[in-house]
Each structure stands twice: as structure tokens, then as C-alpha cells.
Amino acid sequence: MILEQFPAIIVVAPLILSFVVNFVGWRNKGFCFPFVIIALSVSLVSAIGILYAVIKHGTIYYHLGGWNPPWGIEYVIDHLNAYVALIVTVIAFVVAIYSKRSIEQEIPGDRIPQLYALLLLNVTGLLGITVTGDLFNLYVLLEIASFSAYALIAIGEKGALIASFRYIVMGTIGACFYLIGVGFVYIMTGSLNMTDVGQLLPDLYYSKAILMAFTFLTIGVVIKMALFPLHAWLPDAYTHAPSAVSALIAPTMTKVGCYVLIRIIFFVFKPHYSIEIMPLTTILGWLAIIAMIVGSIYAIAQHDLKRMLAYSTVAQIGYIVMGIALANKAGLTGALLHILNEAFTKGCLFLVAGAIMYKMGMRDIYQFRYLFEKMPLTMIAFVIAAFSMVGIPPTCGFFSKLYLLLGAIDARHWIFVATLLISVVLNVVYFFNVIRHAYFKPSEAYAHDGGRPEKIAVDEVPLSMLAPIWFTAIGILITGIFSGKIVSTVIQFAIPKCFLGGG
Amino acid sequence: MLEIIVSKYNYWIFVFLLIIGLYSMMTKNNLMKKLIGMNIFQWAIILYFISIGAKRGGSVPIIPGGHGHGVQKIVVHATGYVNPLPHVLMLTAIVVGVATTGIALAILVRIYNSYGTLEEDEIMKELGK
């Protein structure tokens, strides 16, 4: 029965087709794109099928090759995995459609098959991370996702090579720390299966080796998800990558990192350990606060739209981590909803940045004059996404921030509450700066270069780029309007059981 | 003190190599040296995994008589065998390490072709930062 094989198909389809795309690309570049779409459609259908099955029947256990856990590799899919996997596949699918025209213009023709192959490999890695239930398997898939991201970034413009190399160094340190952590856990428990380790660990909670394992695992993941102060690789990498690549990895990679963090600190290690024995959530909470403020302030200072969005990503990771650190029902709901919101919103914003690059050939915010008249549809989508970032109802951003705020009030963390409100104001500053330059402009300031031209022709990007932009923009509104439904059917089951009773 | 060092010497070697790798990744200006540091860092972890699986006097973990139907039950003394799992994991990790090195070297070649140098500060100067 094919339905039972969905957990494997979701990973295997993009993996196999990434090789096919590479070989087909030698003969004819035109054949690559349909294969990419086929692979991602298969993954998308499987992800929807999995989410449906999980909602209907509960957690899915899939044993690869028929080996029973804890010896074999097991894919465990509960509400949390299925939710994140669906977000990743939707964004990947949308970006793949968009990438056709965008990369044709941005990168040399002979690299297009490689880019598509790497794109599929990246999706393979990300989806693998979300479905796997094995600690070492997660490391390998994390590296598959990272390798393809290094190479994808290196394809970009001038400066991308050095950004990519720095990302390699930081990413490898992160992955190796994770591996050391896995080694310590293996020595102490003799198991690599997450569920199994989760059951064996409580007896060892006061061991120093487990403390080290926990520290290494979290630092490794935190580097991969670019939480302040380990975010240094992110802005350069996201700025110089090709637009379609930024639009794929910015919404997905760091969010998958957040997922891994939740998985490790609340499922492999139990909340009792992460909150009380080793007060990790307190440390993460303070880092998140600094990330939110510093990321936003850096974003305000940027001229380059993509760089601004990259720093905004650093700030948004702060929001998600703050929700995790609050460790109560409302906080975690906010964090998970914010993962969804961030994926759609950052996706939309990076797609818009790519569209502006496509038509105007530049990304300097201060040269965005008359952009609303030239590209009205693109810029309206930008405004919707900016509203979501700021948190104006009925966008999804409003609801995720509302939950975070409720969580912070529940936990009596008044500094968190204050930081949330301040960072909202900072978000307003940098997003409305863009809108101001694109829409309202002091006409006399530009009088010296001829003033306002008489008529500005509408010059929109092609439909295959506009449709993805609008899909994400409408997605932001729909997920906002139906956020109550999303919380009641998926997210509340994705939160560890012990948080549901208390608050 | 000396006893702790000698009895757990594999861990000390691991930590020592790890710190050498981390140090050169953080402080070296030449990108190639950074890459070498990264490799030392990775191989340190691989050595560590292999050392935890090894046993003095341990034999290859193959059960004599094979497996399949009709094989009579053989008593297996786990203490007599090395632990194969960390070694198998490291096969994968070695592949991962080689792939990292490969990508990093390819990028270094392209950096050298476009900037004519591998010194980080000179490249930054060229990029105007």
C-alpha cells in the first residue's frame, strides 16, 4: 500500500530525482525544471498525506528496511514533524516554480542543472531531518542539507564565495559539536534512537557526561539555526546567494534548526531536564531577547534589501527561541505558529526581493522610487508580508506574536513582554522605511534629476514569478485567519504533553 | 593526576586535537589553514568515536558459524568483541568529512581564481569591507 510508504517517499523522491536532474541536464537543460516539479509535487502530496494520517490516526512509525528500533533507523512522525515537513515542502514547491525565470537571469546557463540538483538535495536533507527519529541519521541529513546550501550559496554573485566558505567553517563546527554530543549520548545510553534515548536518559540526568552531551548538542544546533551571537555566517550568505536560493533556505533551514532544538530539548531530553536541572531555557530566553533587539537594529541600518531581510531573520529566530524558552503552552504555540508565519513571510519577502532584482537589477532601498507604480502587484504582496512581520491583524504574524505575548505574561517574564513590544516597533521602523521609499517620496529631493517622470509604465515580473509571490502573500492571510483552526488541529498536539495541563 | 591522563589518554588526544583545530579555524588568516584546522577538528571526532569502540584484545565482531537457518545457538561473549557500531557510524562521518573538504577546496579554488589570494584580509580589502 503506497500510503504506508509516504514517510520514505517524501525523502526518496527528491533524492533520486536530484541525480536524474543532474544527468538529464547534460543532454538538455530544458528537461530539468519538469523533473524538479515532479519531485517536489510527490513530496508535497506525501507531506499532505502524512499530516492527514497523523491527525487522523496519531503518530506514524516507519521502520526503514524492516529493521526494528532501536537497531534499525526509524522514522517517527508525530504532529510536530508532519507540520514542519509540510511547511518545508510547500515553500520548496513555491520557490521551485519561481526559480525558473529568476535563475535564468541571475546565473550562467551551464550551472542551471547543478543548481536544480542541489536544490532538490537541500530539500531532501531538510525533509529527512524532519522525519527521522534517529540521532545519527539526523546528523547525516543535517550535513546533506548544509552541503547543498554551501554550494547553492557559492553559485551567487560577487562575495558569495567567501560568504559560503565562512558558512562552511561555522556550519562544520556546528555539525561536529552535534556529533560530539551524539557520541556522548551513545556512550552513556548505548542507543541512538530518539525515543529509546528519551526513555534511558532520566536515570542518568545527574551525570556530567550527559550534561556535556546536552551542551554540545544544543550549541551545535544553535549554530545551525543562527541564534545570536552565533549568527555571523547568516547575513552574508543570505545576501549574496541567488535570489531563489535565499528564498528557499531563509524560510526553511533555520526553521528546521528550530524544530531540531525543540525535538532535542523537549523530546530526547525531557522538559524537566532542560528547564530545571540544566537551566537551558533561561539562557536561551536571554539570548533570544538580545537577538530580537540586535537583529532588528542591524536591519534598520541596512541599505541592501536582502541584507535587511537577513538580519530580520536573525531577529525572527529570536522570537521563535523566546517561545521555546518560555516553555509554557501559549509560548510554544506562539513559537510553532511563528515557524509557519516566518516561513511564509520570509519566503514572500525574499521572493519580492528577487523580483525587484529581476526587473530593476538592484536592491538598494534608497533607490526604490516609483516602485509601487512600476510593480504594483509585487509591492502589495510586500506590504502584506511587512504587515505580518510587524504583526497587524489579520495576518499570521499578529496571532503568533499574540501567543508569544500571552506566553510571556503567563510566565510573568515582564522583560520578555517589553522586548516583544519594543521589537515590534523596530520592525515597523525598517519595513516602513522600505515602503516609504517605494511609495511616498519627497518630490523636491529628487528635483535635481528631473523630478517626477510624467508617466510610469507598469512593468511586472512574469506570471511564473508573480504567482508564487501571491501564493505566499495569500498564505499569510489565510494562515492568519485560520490560525485558531491550525492551533486546535495540529499545534496543540505537537506540544509536549506536560505543558498542556498547567498553562 | 598523571594516572587520569594515562588511563584516559584517548580522550586527552581527542581534546588536544579538537582545540588545535578550533584554534586554527578561529585565528588563522589564510583560508587554506582554516580548512586544515577544520579537517583536524573533524578527524579528532572520528578518532574519538573509533577509540570508544575499540577494546584491548577484542576481536572482529563476526560470529563464527555464520547465521541463517540450522545454525545452532552459539553463546556470544560481548566482552570479546570490539563494538562495531561507532566504527560503522564513522564510515559515514568520514564520507561527510571528505565531502566537506571537497566542497571547501572547490570554493577555495574559485576564490583564488577570482581574487588571486587566499589571505582573508586581502580578500576583504578587495571586496571593499
Boltz contact constraints between the chains, C-beta under 6 A:
constraints:
  - contact:
      token1: [A, 136]
      token2: [B, 89]
      max_distance: 6.0
  - contact:
      token1: [A, 140]
      token2: [B, 92]
      max_distance: 6.0
  - contact:
      token1: [A, 143]
      token2: [B, 96]
      max_distance: 6.0
  - contact:
      token1: [A, 147]
      token2: [B, 99]
      max_distance: 6.0
  - contact:
      token1: [A, 147]
      token2: [B, 103]
      max_distance: 6.0
  - contact:
      token1: [A, 150]
      token2: [B, 103]
      max_distance: 6.0
  - contact:
      token1: [A, 154]
      token2: [B, 107]
      max_distance: 6.0
  - contact:
      token1: [A, 159]
      token2: [B, 127]
      max_distance: 6.0
  - contact:
      token1: [A, 161]
      token2: [B, 107]
      max_distance: 6.0
  - contact:
      token1: [A, 161]
      token2: [B, 110]
      max_distance: 6.0
  - contact:
      token1: [A, 161]
      token2: [B, 111]
      max_distance: 6.0
  - contact:
      token1: [A, 162]
      token2: [B, 123]
      max_distance: 6.0
  - contact:
      token1: [A, 164]
      token2: [B, 107]
      max_distance: 6.0
  - contact:
      token1: [A, 165]
      token2: [B, 107]
      max_distance: 6.0
  - contact:
      token1: [A, 168]
      token2: [B, 104]
      max_distance: 6.0
  - contact:
      token1: [A, 169]
      token2: [B, 25]
      max_distance: 6.0
  - contact:
      token1: [A, 169]
      token2: [B, 34]
      max_distance: 6.0
  - contact:
      token1: [A, 169]
      token2: [B, 38]
      max_distance: 6.0
  - contact:
      token1: [A, 172]
      token2: [B, 38]
      max_distance: 6.0
  - contact:
      token1: [A, 172]
      token2: [B, 100]
      max_distance: 6.0
  - contact:
      token1: [A, 176]
      token2: [B, 41]
      max_distance: 6.0
  - contact:
      token1: [A, 176]
      token2: [B, 42]
      max_distance: 6.0
  - contact:
      token1: [A, 176]
      token2: [B, 45]
      max_distance: 6.0
  - contact:
      token1: [A, 179]
      token2: [B, 45]
      max_distance: 6.0
  - contact:
      token1: [A, 180]
      token2: [B, 45]
      max_distance: 6.0
  - contact:
      token1: [A, 183]
      token2: [B, 49]
      max_distance: 6.0
  - contact:
      token1: [A, 187]
      token2: [B, 52]
      max_distance: 6.0
